[in-house]
């Protein structure tokens, strides 16, 4: 056999493998498309999405509360009227409503207003904008990989992983700005790499436009820009070059264009503080660490960790296990594996890794609620094993990028991955906040992880795909396993919303089931939770009636002679006053568990009356 025939055979094999891989990626993409479009109208329409619907319709929260409170008994249609566009509310009303929430920049919401004018105000139509934007992220990711990596395998691997990522599927089905934010993050990365490569006025102008889009999509885009600025400075070896100057000019233009909304923030600063009080509620460091680790896992899989145990506690156990293994490996390589000349270098390099691991381990292990016994539960054991594999793959991928990829690639992935979480975590440590505990705020971090994993898998498979070696089989199996975890997660989440995404209203369905099964249900709620009732209304039948109270003393006017009375998250004061009355008792019929300490959970209570006391109930309550 001649050398030319061997070469032709290799080229033929190369084409076959590439076509087979491309076909597989297309199938995975179509599967991801199905997951993004399935059951849009069945997932929980939670309070943040209600806020999207009401603001784009031109209603403020205060207006809704004032119009609904003290109106007596109202129906489901009255609650949903404020979530639909109407002729009496124009674009000016929408913009006024947006200014009452200055923490959310307006680009997505204005797009949603026009989208709903075209396609209607239903839940499916409202969410379909996020689906469309989620699909737009695919060509942006493809373009980014094309600019960043030389290998064509990386971009197809990245597309495959992104297609079945349960995290991005979940937010592609939510009527919030996060799909658009994903697009702007990817576009700004593409524009920056392209501007550095071409260094022309047009390329830097395009970068400035992507920054403007990002700033008007999310205030967190400023954190992404910090990482990109650091990338440019380090790439230019901390010298003031033409590239650095052009970057500063583009950034300056973007900041100038953002001034109008900065003025809105300045004039509504107190509103911004009031709307974001949850961020400043302190939580235990162990829970922040657990959520951070869970964020990494959610990039690739959202598998059940336990049937009965609290998920975050299992993640705490996972942190302990990872810390023990990592510290043991560091000790092994430093003191037993390395040569004497390498020991000092390994000690220096391992210090920034081992120190936080030891600190996290010491913090988490002190909590007596750590579920060591969870290893005895089969579901938890399988979940922990898969999670350990995902974490190991993530860490090794970043290590591989840093050590094997060109400087331009490794530096971009690192700044993309670390800038946002490091700033948020530093802020949380100093201010004792919990902003880093929201997985949706860490999307740049997750995108960086996916780029690193895609580069690792593509590099290993591409380097060995013509050779039938054990290494080839291992990396193929890892890639198939990783994609399979995403597919299984997508199947499990087909008909339900992930708890991390909609934890506040995650229990709407069981609460609605109890109310819908009652004969003549009347649900009474404090006006402070009006938006939660607007969310719950999407799961209630028309027979359910609602009364919104501006004051607990108005409770009596809603009591019908023999209606089934329910209380939605009643205050402790109201519960105590009702319990003191004769012939009246209240019983908690639904109480969900908290995902994290201090989290708002929505409970349901039932008013129980003594036999034949329906008609005396009003009299009893008048003296409350």
C-alpha positions, -999 to 999 in steps of 0.1 A, spaced: 0 0 0 15 33 -11 18 65 10 -7 83 -12 -33 55 -8 -29 57 30 -33 94 28 -64 91 7 -78 66 31 -71 89 61 -89 118 43 -119 96 36 -120 85 73 -117 121 83 -147 132 61 -168 103 74 -160 111 111 -167 148 105 -200 141 88 -211 117 115 -202 141 142 -220 170 124 -251 148 121 -249 139 158 -246 176 167 -276 185 146 -297 157 163 -286 171 197 -294 206 187 -329 196 176 -334 178 209 -324 210 227 -348 230 205 -376 206 216 -367 210 252 -368 248 248 -402 248 231 -420 221 251 -448 229 276 -442 267 276 -477 273 290 -474 246 317 -443 258 336 -449 281 366 -454 317 357 -436 331 387 -434 365 403 -405 378 382 -424 368 350 -455 385 363 -434 416 368 -424 413 331 -460 410 320 -473 439 342 -445 463 334 -447 457 297 -485 462 299 -478 496 316 -488 488 352 -467 495 383 -469 473 413 -483 501 434 -511 507 409 -521 471 409 -522 468 447 -542 501 450 -568 489 424 -572 453 437 -571 458 475 -604 464 493 -625 457 462 -643 428 478 -644 394 462 -627 393 428 -622 366 402 -592 352 383 -599 374 353 -595 405 374 -560 393 385 -549 385 350 -562 417 334 -531 436 346 -508 410 328 -522 417 294 -517 446 270 -547 469 267 -555 499 244 -556 523 274 -519 517 283 -493 529 257 -455 528 254 -452 557 278 -470 538 305 -446 509 299 -416 531 302 -429 547 334 -434 512 349 -399 503 340 -385 534 357 -401 521 390 -377 492 388 -344 509 378 -324 478 388 -336 462 355 -323 480 325 -351 484 298 -339 468 266 -355 433 271 -387 447 285 -392 471 255 -386 442 232 -411 422 251 -437 450 247 -434 450 209 -433 412 208 -465 409 228 -482 434 205 -473 412 176 -480 377 191 -504 384 220 -502 384 258 -506 347 266 -480 329 286 -467 310 256 -464 342 235 -447 361 263 -421 334 269 -415 327 232 -394 359 230 -369 342 254 -370 310 233 -362 330 201 -333 348 219 -321 315 233 -319 302 197 -300 334 187 -274 325 212 -263 294 191 -249 314 161 -233 338 186 -216 309 204 -205 294 171 -190 327 160 -172 331 194 -156 297 191 -146 305 155 -128 336 166 -113 320 197 -103 285 187 -86 272 156 -101 238 157 -136 233 141 -143 205 166 -145 230 195 -174 250 181 -194 219 174 -187 204 209 -197 238 224 -230 238 204 -237 202 216 -231 210 252 -251 243 251 -280 226 233 -288 203 262 -276 224 291 -305 223 316 -296 257 329 -299 275 296 -329 255 286 -347 267 318 -339 303 312 -348 301 275 -383 293 288 -386 322 312 -400 356 304 -369 374 318 -338 391 302 -314 362 308 -316 348 272 -309 382 259 -281 387 284 -265 354 272 -266 367 236 -250 401 246 -222 383 266 -214 361 236 -216 390 211 -194 413 232 -168 385 234 -169 380 196 -167 417 190 -137 421 214 -117 392 198 -125 405 164 -116 441 173 -82 429 187 -75 409 156 -85 436 130 -79 467 152 -100 489 129 -124 517 136 -154 496 124 -145 466 145 -141 487 177 -174 504 168 -191 471 167 -176 462 201 -190 495 215 -225 486 202 -223 452 219 -213 469 252 -243 493 249 -266 463 243 -252 445 273 -255 476 296 -291 481 286 -298 444 291 -283 439 326 -263 459 351 -242 428 356 -228 434 321 -205 459 338 -188 430 356 -183 412 323 -167 444 309 -143 445 339 -130 410 329 -127 420 292 -107 451 302 -84 430 322 -80 406 293 -70 435 270 -45 449 295 -28 416 302 -28 406 265 -9 439 258 15 432 286 3 461 307 14 486 281 -6 515 267 -9 504 231 -32 513 203 -54 483 212 -57 495 248 -65 530 236 -92 518 212 -107 496 239 -110 526 263 -126 547 236 -152 520 228 -159 516 265 -162 554 269 -187 556 241 -208 528 257 -207 545 291 -218 578 275 -248 562 258 -257 546 291 -259 579 308 -298 583 304 -305 552 324 -278 561 349 -298 593 355 -329 571 360 -310 550 386 -297 582 403 -332 597 406 -348 564 417 -319 551 439 -341 544 469 -365 524 448 -336 503 436 -325 497 472 -361 487 482 -365 464 452 -332 445 460 -335 440 497 -332 403 493 -297 406 480 -286 422 513 -300 395 535 -271 376 550 -269 338 548 -244 313 560 -212 310 541 -217 273 537 -249 279 517 -232 305 494 -205 279 488 -231 252 482 -250 273 457 -218 282 439 -209 246 435 -245 238 424 -242 265 398 -213 246 382 -233 214 382 -264 230 367 -243 239 337 -244 203 326 -270 185 346 -300 190 369 -304 155 382 -323 147 415 -298 144 444 -323 130 469 -359 119 475 -360 132 510 -329 152 520 -323 189 514 -303 193 482 -280 221 494 -270 200 524 -260 173 500 -240 198 480 -222 208 513 -212 172 517 -200 172 481 -178 203 489 -163 184 519 -155 154 497 -140 175 469 -119 194 494 -106 162 510 -97 147 476 -81 179 463 -60 184 495 -49 148 494 -39 151 458 -19 183 465 -1 166 494 6 136 473 21 155 443 40 180 465 57 156 490 57 122 472 55 126 434 75 157 426 113 161 425 131 182 451 136 210 426 99 211 418 86 211 454 90 248 459 73 256 427 44 233 434 40 247 469 37 282 454 13 272 427 -9 252 450 -12 279 477 -41 298 460 -59 265 454 -53 247 487 -60 278 509 -97 283 499 -103 246 499 -90 242 534 -111 273 545 -143 260 529 -137 226 544 -132 240 579 -163 261 576 -186 234 562 -175 206 584 -184 226 615 -221 224 607 -238 195 626 -265 193 600 -242 179 574 -259 148 560 -231 122 561 -258 95 563 -270 107 528 -245 83 513 -268 55 524 -296 68 502 -292 54 466 -305 85 448 -282 107 468 -252 84 463 -257 83 425 -262 121 424 -230 127 444 -210 104 422 -222 122 390 -216 156 407 -180 146 416 -174 136 380 -188 169 367 -167 189 392 -136 170 384 -141 174 347 -147 212 351 -115 217 372 -94 196 348 -108 215 318 -98 248 332 -64 234 341 -60 220 306 -69 253 290 -44 272 312 -16 248 305 -22 237 269 -41 265 251 -24 296 236 -22 326 258 -50 345 240 -74 315 245 -65 307 281 -66 343 292 -100 349 276 -116 318 291 -102 326 326 -114 362 325 -148 352 311 -151 325 338 -138 343 369 -145 380 366 -182 380 375 -181 355 404 -150 369 420 -164 404 421 -198 392 434 -182 369 460 -158 397 472 -188 420 476 -207 393 495 -178 387 519 -173 424 526 -210 434 527 -224 401 539 -248 400 510 -259 370 489 -257 383 453 -233 354 443 -260 330 456 -282 335 425 -271 311 397 -287 334 371 -262 361 380 -233 338 371 -241 331 335 -207 345 323 -191 320 347 -210 291 332 -203 301 297 -166 302 305 -169 267 320 -186 254 289 -159 268 266 -132 252 287 -149 218 287 -157 220 250 -120 228 243 -108 199 264 -131 173 249 -126 186 213 -88 186 217 -87 150 231 -111 136 206 -96 154 176 -61 143 186 -70 107 187 -100 101 164 -80 83 138 -63 61 163 -82 33 181 -67 38 215 -79 35 250 -76 72 255 -99 78 225 -126 55 239 -124 72 273 -128 107 260 -156 97 237 -173 80 266 -169 112 287 -184 134 260 -213 110 254 -219 107 292 -218 145 296 -243 151 268 -265 122 282 -266 139 316 -280 170 299 -305 150 279 -318 131 310 -321 164 328 -341 179 300 -365 149 300 -369 152 338 -377 189 335 -401 186 306 -432 192 327 -418 210 357 -398 241 365 -364 237 383 -366 246 420 -335 269 418 -352 290 391 -386 296 406 -381 287 443 -404 314 456 -434 301 435 -422 265 430 -451 253 451 -478 271 432 -491 238 417 -498 219 450 -513 250 465 -536 255 435 -545 218 435 -559 222 471 -579 253 462 -592 239 429 -605 208 447 -626 228 472 -662 234 463 -665 271 470 -630 284 478 -624 319 489 -587 328 491 -578 358 513 -543 374 511 -525 404 523 -519 432 498 -481 429 502 -483 396 484 -505 407 454 -479 398 428 -477 362 443 -515 359 438 -511 371 402 -486 343 397 -509 317 414 -538 328 393 -524 310 362 -530 277 380 -564 284 395 -598 275 382 -625 302 377 -644 291 407 -617 302 430 -624 337 443 -599 361 459 -600 389 484 -570 412 488 -567 429 522 -549 462 528 -554 457 565 -560 425 586 -589 442 603 -609 440 570 -608 402 571 -645 400 583 -660 417 553 -649 388 530 -666 361 551 -695 345 533 -719 324 554 -706 290 544 -678 294 519 -645 275 523 -620 301 535 -583 298 529 -555 322 540 -525 327 517 -494 332 538 -512 350 566 -491 371 590 -485 358 625 -506 387 639 -536 377 618 -533 340 627 -531 348 665 -562 371 664 -582 344 645 -571 317 669 -584 336 699 -620 336 686 -646 310 695 -658 286 669 -629 295 646 -597 276 641 -570 277 614 -550 248 601 -520 249 579 -527 227 549 -495 233 529 -461 244 540 -431 240 517 -395 236 528 -371 264 525 -343 260 499 -320 283 518 -324 299 553 -344 332 551 -360 323 518 -396 334 513 -420 304 512 -457 306 505 -480 286 528 -517 279 527 -540 278 557 -576 267 560 -602 284 583 -621 257 603 -654 264 619 -673 247 646 -704 227 634 -734 249 626 -714 281 632 -713 294 596 -738 322 603 -722 333 636 -687 336 620 -692 372 608 -704 383 642 -673 368 659 -649 385 635 -665 419 638 -650 422 673 -615 414 662 
